[in-house]
Amino acid sequence: MGTSKPQGCFVETTVWGSLELHIYPDAPAVVRALSPDEPVILNRPHAAARAARFFAEKFPGKSLYAVKANPSPALLRVLWDAGITHYDVASIAEVRLVRSVLPEAVLCFMHPVKTASAISEAYAVHGVRTFSLDTREELDKIVAATADDAGKVPEDLSLCVRLRVSSDYSEISLAAKFGIDLADAAPLLQATRQVADCLGICFHVGSQAMTPFAYVTALERVRAAIVDAAVTVDIVDVGGGFPSIYPGMEPPPLEDYFGAIHRAAESLPVSYSSELWCEPGRALCAEYNSLIVRVEKHRGRELYINDGAYGALFDAAHLGWRFPVRLLRTNVSGTASEALRPFSFFGPTCDDLDHMDGPFELPGDVAAGDYIEIGMLGAYGAAMRTAFNGFGAGVVVEAADEPMASQYLGNRRDPRHSDNVVSLR
Ligand SMILES: *Cc1c(COP(=O)(O)O)cnc(C)c1O
């Protein structure tokens, strides 16, 4: 494994190449074996591999994994082995990490604002040839940072201009920060075409896009940009945003997204040999992790648990995201339990912000000492842990059972019923 430690203070017991691999059948088995005092992250490599194969086989183009969603080296290897060859990296630390774990991976530096030193190290040391940008300044920076001593611009750059598109159909907006407005795009596309071997247009519809229509409207804007600028475009990159399943958020099947993107991209005025790319983060890793927490205290409708806003539950605290939960009860015999009731969670730190509204549906008699499994935390969950306030230690193990929800198990609704699904927020 590389030298980085992307999962906070967690100790990975599933070390590559060692015999220490602990594979448990499921979360109850982990609790029975470890009675853990600290939260436990469960890895499900089979779930991530299934997601990767799905994108590699069914997306009508190339799928880049957006590393920021979960940079665990073990996960990177799973995705590589399942057919993901391209990686969307956003910082020089991510470039070095992926390069150290996957020496042959193709790395694409898709953050539109980079330092000159990051660009030149990525280009000269790590073989990165694809960069994104949304300003003339960034284009000049890329050219200067990759030129040789004589000032000659390399002839092997793939440069993707990031277009601002609407986040109206997504749960998390990525529209405010990056992307050039359509009205200003033509001069930048023309200037980029002058220096790029391959010219791309990329965008991001926002994370957890709840309808394929998000991509269709964004691709209409791409069409307008191409027509305005009258340039030859070699890469159309539809970004991330592919949804996963959470309580209250059941998106249409991913086949619907792929079909809509395929049809919209087919009709674009691009070069005959152009490529279609996507950059899924969440969709490739959401099912990879769940988390076991322990209830330390019960007060009315509130449960005090040992992970929270500064741990893997950042989105639950700060975005009001709901995750599936189930009680792992070990200290009672018999299976009868009270009816489900809505609970909110407090995390372990001394900070009032360390609160997750939920609601999380659990049996009414849940009590201190009970364990809870919180599912679908592989994307922007396991990767977000901090050591704030002295919390954040724990272990990582592997589980063989299925994630609490899946886009890939083939038991979804008929795609034809999905036409009028829209964002629930
Ligand atoms: C975060 C990000 C992604 C991944 O987004 P998801 O919603 O997790 O699929 C892809 N591309 C870029 C440029 C990003 O910033």
The ligand as an SDF file (V2000), in Angstrom:
LIG
                    3D

 15 15  0  0  0  0  0  0  0  0999 V2000
  -16.8730   15.7020   -7.2090 C   0  0  0  0  0  0  0  0  0  0  0  0
  -16.6410   15.5990   -8.6590 C   0  0  0  0  0  0  0  0  0  0  0  0
  -17.0370   14.4520   -9.3610 C   0  0  0  0  0  0  0  0  0  0  0  0
  -17.7990   13.3110   -8.7310 C   0  0  0  0  0  0  0  0  0  0  0  0
  -19.1240   13.7040   -8.4600 O   0  0  0  0  0  0  0  0  0  0  0  0
  -20.2110   12.6220   -7.9440 P   0  0  0  0  0  0  0  0  0  0  0  0
  -21.4310   13.4550   -7.7420 O   0  0  0  0  0  0  0  0  0  0  0  0
  -19.6690   12.0260   -6.7070 O   0  0  0  0  0  0  0  0  0  0  0  0
  -20.3780   11.6190   -9.0200 O   0  0  0  0  0  0  0  0  0  0  0  0
  -16.7400   14.3740  -10.7050 C   0  0  0  0  0  0  0  0  0  0  0  0
  -16.0930   15.3720  -11.3390 N   0  0  0  0  0  0  0  0  0  0  0  0
  -15.6930   16.5050  -10.6990 C   0  0  0  0  0  0  0  0  0  0  0  0
  -14.9580   17.5440  -11.4580 C   0  0  0  0  0  0  0  0  0  0  0  0
  -15.9650   16.6570   -9.3430 C   0  0  0  0  0  0  0  0  0  0  0  0
  -15.5880   17.7710   -8.7150 O   0  0  0  0  0  0  0  0  0  0  0  0
  1  2  1  0
  2  3  1  0
  2 14  2  0
  3  4  1  0
  3 10  2  0
  4  5  1  0
  5  6  1  0
  6  7  2  0
  6  8  1  0
  6  9  1  0
 10 11  1  0
 11 12  2  0
 12 13  1  0
 12 14  1  0
 14 15  1  0
M  END
$$$$
